[in-house]
Amino acid sequence: MNEQTNEHSKKMQNILQQRPTFLVRWGNTLLLILLLLLAAAWLAWT
C-alpha cells in the first residue's frame, strides 16, 4: 500500500511541476490586453 501511495505521489509531483506554458502564455496575453483596454478607456474618459 505504501509503495502505491508513493508512486501516486511521484506522478502527482510530476504533473504539478510541469508548467502549463500554453495557459500561462494566453493568460498573460489576455491580462495585458485587459490592462491596455482599461488604460485606453481611462484616457478617453479624462
C-alpha positions in Angstrom: 0.0 0.0 0.0 2.8 2.4 0.9 4.5 1.8 -2.5 1.3 2.5 -4.3 0.9 5.8 -2.4 4.5 6.7 -3.1 4.1 6.0 -6.8 0.9 8.1 -6.9 2.7 10.9 -5.1 5.6 10.8 -7.6 3.1 11.0 -10.5 1.3 13.9 -8.9 4.6 15.8 -8.3 5.5 15.4 -12.0 2.1 16.7 -13.0 2.3 19.7 -10.7 5.8 20.6 -11.6 5.1 20.8 -15.3 4.2 24.4 -16.2 1.2 24.7 -18.5 3.0 27.1 -20.9 0.0 27.4 -23.2 -2.3 28.6 -20.4 0.3 30.9 -18.9 1.1 32.5 -22.2 -2.5 33.1 -23.1 -3.4 34.2 -19.6 -0.6 36.8 -19.7 -1.7 38.0 -23.1 -5.3 38.4 -22.0 -4.3 40.2 -18.9 -2.1 42.6 -20.9 -5.0 43.3 -23.3 -7.4 43.9 -20.5 -4.9 46.4 -18.8 -4.4 48.2 -22.1 -8.2 48.4 -22.7 -8.6 49.8 -19.2 -5.9 52.4 -19.7 -7.3 53.4 -23.1 -10.8 53.8 -21.5 -9.4 55.8 -18.7 -7.5 58.1 -21.1 -10.6 58.5 -23.2 -12.7 59.3 -20.2 -10.5 62.1 -18.9 
